[in-house]
């Protein structure tokens, strides 16, 4: 057996096999083949998930928040990287962008709670500036249905990372030289941005963006600390169904876990497929 085959076998045993076993057990639990209350094959739990107005709206809500978060992250990170390209790659701005990367999600969520809650720092500043009569008049931007606190916390953690990534990619891909070449061929500044810079940066960061989307979709600490109880992110809903004393709810929790896993695996597969197509082209 070659070294490569040994490494692949080790990867399968450590990474692939546990994931497949977990998905298999979750599916078996959801159809009555496993669990404390299993009585044979049944699709009743799946019927309840599809009929009851709770799980699918949670999945849609999570997808919407993840999409908005990734879109805002791309926009802000590209804006920082392209506007302050040299200082973002090295210098004081680069050092400042590295600081949020050291924050755990729980700490970041607590920080945003202290900033955005009705009695938080922004509320107190607005009160002292005379913008409101009482601190409680400030609209609470956490525990809100639009998910402002969730999105803002993810942006705090993700925008610095992607700004540093895009600044580094700009140098590694020699985009200054490619842009100069495009300008000599008659392309304007906007055309260079739309047809040279943005496509290349986005293509090179596609895998990172896909993993970030999956991470936001399934994150638990941030939505549990600053997210609303209704609607709920898919991770919070899953945890709550697992924690209930009613054992009949646990198959639904496994169904949600299976749905999230299928979404994540589908997105990662599409990303890998897209990268192969781009490479071949």
Secondary structure, DSSP 8 states (H G I E B T S, - for coil): --HHHHHHHHHIIIIIHHHHHHHHHHHHHHTTSSSTT--S---HHHHHHHHSSSHHHHHHHHHHHHHHHHHHHHHHHHHHHHHSHHHHHSSHHHHHHHHGGGS-HHHHHHHHHHHHSTTSHHHHHHHHTTS-SSGGGS---SS-TT-HHHHHHHHHHHHHHHHHHHHHHHHHTTHHHHHHHHHHTT--HHHHIIIIIHHHHHHHTHHHHHHHHHHHHH--HHHHHHS-SSS--HHHHHHHHHH-S-GGGHHHHHHHHHHHHHHHHHHHHHHHHHHHHHHH-
